């Protein structure tokens, strides 16, 4: 086993739950460990709707990508906080409509890195790349993304569930702004995150934070809305995940509105 393999094994920390693996468990996936499923069960016992919320977040991603490709004409995506591969990853959604789409995935979870090859199955016309980097290092993310994306042309920055993993001390709004500053006019931000408006979810996240390697920080809908400062919001603005351009042909799951989202254009 070489040094890089040793380092990756140490980073996995299989004795503590990790957010991407817990999320994978809640979505019904198999890429998780016992510690992840145990804390996932604690979350579900406290807030049984969490699995439904996780599914609805994935559906928001699908609707947002569909809008960005079909209506906004975007052909480049920077997906920060990718998480473990699942059905309908960003490049699959985009390239299904426009095969020439180019996607760069960014995550710093070591298990996501081990599965990165599943995120790189691009169409022949497009391209996919994976960057092992932390959202708190926007300069490195942009530098690596520029190897695959043309940063002189519009890019859609997608950030689903990642800002909640950033503490207030790390100034999450500044990190979003720093990433957007490296993208040209006509680029878009698609962002969603959990809110602090539900007592049961607050208790579930508190239980998770007591056991996890990384903590999660629920914020008010107003604070989530502030991440879009200086951008032109696409109607209907910053709303619950179920209310952002719902698919009329698909019945909505009845669930608590505990995640807010939006899509906005950089002037």
C-alpha positions in Angstrom: 0.0 0.0 0.0 1.5 3.3 -1.0 1.5 6.5 1.0 -1.4 8.0 -0.9 -3.5 4.9 -0.1 -2.5 5.1 3.6 -3.5 8.8 3.7 -6.9 8.1 2.0 -7.6 5.3 4.5 -6.8 7.6 7.4 -9.1 10.3 6.0 -12.0 7.9 5.8 -12.4 7.8 9.6 -14.7 4.8 9.5 -15.3 5.1 13.3 -17.1 8.4 12.9 -20.1 9.3 10.7 -19.5 11.5 7.7 -22.1 13.7 6.1 -21.9 12.3 2.5 -22.2 8.7 3.9 -25.1 9.6 6.2 -26.9 11.3 3.3 -26.2 8.2 1.1 -27.8 6.1 3.8 -30.9 8.4 4.0 -31.3 8.1 0.2 -31.2 4.3 0.5 -27.7 3.9 -0.8 -25.1 1.2 0.2 -21.9 3.4 0.3 -21.9 3.9 4.1 -20.7 2.3 7.3 -22.4 1.1 10.4 -21.6 4.4 12.2 -23.3 6.3 9.4 -26.5 4.1 9.4 -26.7 4.4 13.2 -26.6 8.1 13.2 -29.0 8.1 10.2 -31.4 6.1 12.3 -31.1 8.6 15.1 -32.0 11.4 12.7 -35.0 9.4 11.3 -36.3 8.6 14.8 -36.2 12.3 15.6 -37.3 13.6 12.3 -38.9 10.8 10.2 -39.4 13.0 7.2 -35.7 13.5 6.6 -35.4 10.8 4.0 -38.2 12.5 2.0 -36.4 15.8 2.3 -33.2 14.2 1.0 -35.1 12.9 -2.1 -36.8 16.3 -2.7 -33.3 18.0 -2.7 -32.2 15.7 -5.5 -35.4 16.6 -7.4 -34.6 20.3 -7.0 -31.2 19.6 -8.6 -32.9 17.9 -11.5 -35.3 20.8 -12.1 -32.6 23.4 -11.7 -30.3 21.7 -14.2 -33.2 21.3 -16.6 -33.9 25.1 -16.4 -30.2 26.0 -16.7 -29.6 23.9 -19.8 -32.9 24.3 -21.6 -33.9 27.9 -20.7 -30.7 29.6 -19.7 -28.5 27.9 -22.3 -25.8 26.9 -19.7 -23.3 24.3 -20.9 -20.8 24.4 -18.0 -21.4 23.4 -14.4 -19.2 23.7 -11.3 -20.8 21.3 -8.7 -19.4 22.1 -5.2 -20.2 19.7 -2.4 -21.0 16.9 -4.8 -21.6 14.0 -2.4 -21.6 10.4 -3.3 -22.6 9.4 -6.8 -26.3 8.5 -7.1 -28.9 8.4 -9.9 -29.1 11.4 -12.1 -25.8 13.2 -11.2 -25.3 16.7 -12.6 -23.5 15.6 -15.7 -26.1 13.0 -16.5 -28.9 15.5 -16.2 -27.1 18.1 -18.3 -25.7 15.8 -21.0 -29.1 14.1 -21.4 -30.3 17.4 -22.8 -27.0 18.9 -24.2 -24.3 16.2 -24.7 -21.6 18.9 -25.0 -22.1 20.0 -21.4 -18.9 20.1 -19.2 -19.0 19.4 -15.5 -16.5 19.8 -12.7 -17.3 18.1 -9.4 -15.8 19.3 -6.2 -15.8 17.5 -2.8 -13.3 16.9 0.0 -14.9 13.7 1.5 -12.4 10.8 1.0 -15.2 8.3 0.3 -16.5 10.5 -2.5 -12.9 10.6 -3.9 -12.9 6.8 -4.0 -16.1 6.8 -6.1 -15.1 9.7 -8.3 -14.8 7.5 -11.4 -18.5 7.1 -11.4 -18.8 10.9 -11.8 -16.5 10.9 -14.8 -18.6 8.9 -17.3 -19.0 11.8 -19.6 -20.5 11.8 -23.1 -18.0 11.9 -25.9 -19.0 15.5 -26.8 -18.7 16.8 -23.2 -16.3 16.5 -20.3 -16.2 15.7 -16.6 -13.6 16.2 -14.0 -13.3 15.7 -10.2 -11.5 18.1 -7.8 -10.6 16.9 -4.3 -10.8 20.3 -2.6 -12.5 22.1 0.3 -15.2 24.8 -0.3 -13.1 27.0 2.0 -10.5 27.2 -0.7 -12.3 28.9 -3.6 -9.0 30.0 -5.3 -7.9 26.4 -5.7 -11.3 25.3 -6.8 -11.4 27.9 -9.5 -7.9 27.2 -10.6 -8.6 23.5 -11.0 -12.0 24.0 -12.6 -10.3 26.2 -15.3 -8.5 23.1 -16.5 -11.9 21.7 -17.7 -14.2 24.7 -18.0 -13.8 27.9 -19.9 -14.2 30.5 -17.2 -14.7 33.3 -19.8 -18.0 31.7 -20.6 -21.0 31.4 -18.3 -20.9 28.6 -15.7 -23.6 27.3 -13.3 -22.3 27.0 -9.8 -24.4 24.4 -7.9 -24.1 24.2 -4.1 -26.7 21.9 -2.6 -26.4 21.3 1.1 -22.8 22.4 1.4 -23.2 25.8 3.1 -24.8 24.2 6.1 -21.4 22.4 6.6 -19.7 25.8 7.0 -19.6 27.5 10.3 -20.5 31.2 10.6 -16.8 31.9 11.6 -15.8 30.7 8.1 -18.1 33.3 6.5 -20.2 31.2 4.1 -21.6 34.1 2.2 -18.0 35.3 1.5 -17.1 31.8 0.1 -20.1 31.9 -2.3 -19.1 35.4 -3.4 -15.5 34.4 -3.9 -16.5 31.5 -6.2 -18.9 33.7 -8.1 -16.2 36.4 -8.5 -14.2 34.0 -10.7 -17.2 33.4 -13.0 -18.3 35.8 -15.8 -21.5 37.7 -16.2 -24.3 35.4 -17.3 -23.3 32.7 -14.8 -25.8 31.2 -12.4 -25.9 30.1 -8.8 -28.2 27.2 -7.8 -28.1 26.8 -4.0 -30.2 25.0 -1.4 -29.8 24.3 2.3 -31.6 23.3 5.4 -33.5 25.8 7.6 -33.9 26.2 11.3 -37.7 26.6 11.2 -38.6 23.0 12.4 -38.0 22.0 16.0 -37.8 18.3 15.2 -35.2 18.9 12.5 -33.3 21.1 14.9 -33.2 18.2 17.4 -32.2 15.7 14.7 -29.3 17.9 13.6 -28.2 18.5 17.2 -28.0 14.7 17.6 -26.0 14.4 14.4 -23.6 17.1 15.5 -22.8 15.3 18.7 -21.5 12.3 16.9 -20.2 13.4 13.5 -16.8 14.4 12.3 -18.3 17.6 10.9 -21.2 19.6 12.2 -24.2 20.9 10.2 -25.5 24.4 10.7 -29.2 25.1 9.9 -30.0 28.7 9.0 -33.0 30.9 8.5 -34.6 31.3 5.1 -33.5 34.9 5.2 -29.9 34.0 5.7 -30.1 31.4 2.9 -31.5 34.2 0.7 -28.6 36.4 1.6 -26.3 34.0 -0.3 -27.8 35.3 -3.5 -26.9 39.0 -2.8 -26.1 40.9 -5.9 -27.7 38.4 -8.2 -30.9 38.4 -10.2 -33.2 35.7 -8.8 -35.1 33.5 -11.2 -38.8 33.4 -10.3 -40.1 32.2 -7.9 -37.1 33.5 -5.9 -35.9 31.8 -2.7 -38.5 29.4 -1.7 -38.9 25.9 -0.2 -37.5 23.1 -2.3 -40.9 21.8 -3.2 -42.1 25.2 -4.4 -39.3 25.9 -6.9 -40.8 25.3 -10.3 -42.5 22.0 -9.3 -43.1 19.5 -12.0 -46.9 19.5 -12.6 -46.8 15.9 -13.9 -45.3 14.6 -10.7 -47.3 14.3 -7.4 -45.6 16.2 -4.6 -44.6 14.4 -1.4 -46.2 15.9 1.6 -43.3 16.9 3.9 -42.1 19.7 6.2 -40.7 22.7 4.3 -37.2 22.5 5.9 -35.0 23.3 2.9 -34.9 26.5 1.0 -33.4 27.1 -2.5 -33.1 29.4 -5.4 -31.5 30.0 -8.7 -30.0 33.3 -9.7 -28.1 34.9 -12.6 -24.9 37.0 -12.2 -25.4 40.4 -13.9 
